[in-house]
């Protein structure tokens, strides 16, 4: 019996989630910047909620795909809002970090289709 890693399953999993890793790093980095430079309540919540939603979607995905998709739509909208909000209101790296998260999320979404087709 062949293991998933030996059969390429592990490599496919990593490839499918490489952009997710980029998004996760951008979101954690943004949270650190908010905590160090801003600290106002709205900015902290805007930085924390995407991290909560990203784990919620990962938890829901295997057993509740429709709930996963609904939470994902909220998550995507919040990332776009955060990119706009922090681009306008600063501090400087936050707009770029959230834009990177938006692009990384779109690439992660696309990569799942590429992996499924290949």
C-alpha positions as CSV (number, residue, x, y, z in Angstrom):
1,X,0.0,0.0,0.0
2,X,1.4,3.3,-1.1
3,X,1.4,6.3,1.3
4,X,0.1,9.7,0.3
5,X,3.5,11.3,0.6
6,X,5.2,8.6,-1.5
7,X,2.5,8.8,-4.1
8,X,2.8,12.6,-4.4
9,X,-0.1,13.4,-2.1
10,X,2.1,15.2,0.4
11,X,3.7,17.3,-2.4
12,X,0.3,18.1,-3.8
13,X,-1.0,19.2,-0.4
14,X,2.0,21.4,0.1
15,X,1.7,22.9,-3.4
16,X,-2.1,23.5,-2.9
17,X,-1.5,25.3,0.3
18,X,1.7,27.3,-0.4
19,X,-0.3,30.5,-1.1
20,X,-2.3,29.8,2.1
21,X,1.0,29.9,4.0
22,X,1.9,33.3,2.4
23,X,-1.6,34.6,3.4
24,X,-1.2,33.3,6.9
25,X,2.3,35.0,7.3
26,X,0.9,38.3,5.9
27,X,-2.0,38.2,8.3
28,X,0.2,37.5,11.4
29,X,2.6,40.2,10.3
30,X,-0.3,42.6,9.9
31,X,-1.5,41.8,13.4
32,X,1.9,42.4,14.8
33,X,2.2,45.8,13.0
34,X,-1.3,46.8,14.3
35,X,-0.4,45.8,17.9
36,X,2.9,47.6,17.7
37,X,1.9,50.8,15.8
38,X,-1.8,51.3,16.1
39,X,-3.6,49.6,18.9
40,X,-7.0,51.3,18.4
41,X,-9.9,48.9,18.9
42,X,-11.2,48.9,15.3
43,X,-7.7,48.2,13.8
44,X,-7.1,45.4,16.3
45,X,-10.5,43.7,15.5
46,X,-9.9,44.1,11.8
47,X,-6.5,42.4,12.2
48,X,-7.8,39.6,14.5
49,X,-11.0,38.6,12.7
50,X,-9.4,37.4,9.5
51,X,-7.2,35.0,11.5
52,X,-10.2,33.7,13.4
53,X,-12.1,33.2,10.1
54,X,-9.2,31.5,8.4
55,X,-9.1,28.8,11.1
56,X,-12.9,28.6,11.1
57,X,-12.9,27.9,7.4
58,X,-10.2,25.3,7.8
59,X,-12.2,23.6,10.5
60,X,-15.5,23.7,8.6
61,X,-14.1,22.5,5.2
62,X,-14.0,18.8,5.6
63,X,-17.5,18.2,7.0
64,X,-19.5,21.4,6.2
65,X,-18.5,22.6,2.7
66,X,-21.4,25.1,2.4
67,X,-20.6,26.7,5.8
68,X,-17.0,26.8,4.7
69,X,-17.9,28.7,1.5
70,X,-20.2,31.1,3.4
71,X,-17.5,31.9,6.0
72,X,-15.0,32.2,3.1
73,X,-17.1,34.8,1.4
74,X,-17.1,36.9,4.6
75,X,-13.4,36.4,5.0
76,X,-12.6,37.4,1.4
77,X,-14.8,40.6,1.7
78,X,-13.1,41.5,5.0
79,X,-9.6,41.1,3.4
80,X,-10.6,43.4,0.6
81,X,-12.0,45.9,3.1
82,X,-8.9,45.7,5.2
83,X,-6.6,46.3,2.2
84,X,-8.6,49.5,1.4
85,X,-9.0,50.6,5.1
86,X,-5.3,50.2,6.0
87,X,-4.1,51.6,2.7
88,X,-6.0,54.8,3.4
89,X,-5.4,55.0,7.2
90,X,-2.0,53.3,7.7
91,X,0.4,52.6,9.0
92,X,2.3,52.1,5.7
93,X,2.9,48.3,5.5
94,X,-0.6,47.2,6.4
95,X,-2.3,48.1,3.1
96,X,0.4,46.1,1.2
97,X,0.2,43.2,3.6
98,X,-3.6,42.9,3.2
99,X,-3.3,43.3,-0.6
100,X,-0.8,40.5,-0.5
101,X,-3.3,38.5,1.5
102,X,-6.1,39.2,-1.0
103,X,-3.8,38.1,-3.9
104,X,-2.6,35.1,-2.0
105,X,-6.1,34.0,-1.2
106,X,-7.1,34.3,-4.9
107,X,-4.0,32.3,-5.9
108,X,-4.8,29.7,-3.2
109,X,-8.3,29.4,-4.6
110,X,-7.0,29.0,-8.1
111,X,-4.4,26.5,-7.1
112,X,-7.0,24.1,-5.7
113,X,-8.6,24.0,-9.1
114,X,-5.2,23.4,-10.8
115,X,-4.4,20.6,-8.4
116,X,-7.8,19.0,-8.9
117,X,-7.4,19.0,-12.7
118,X,-3.8,17.8,-12.8
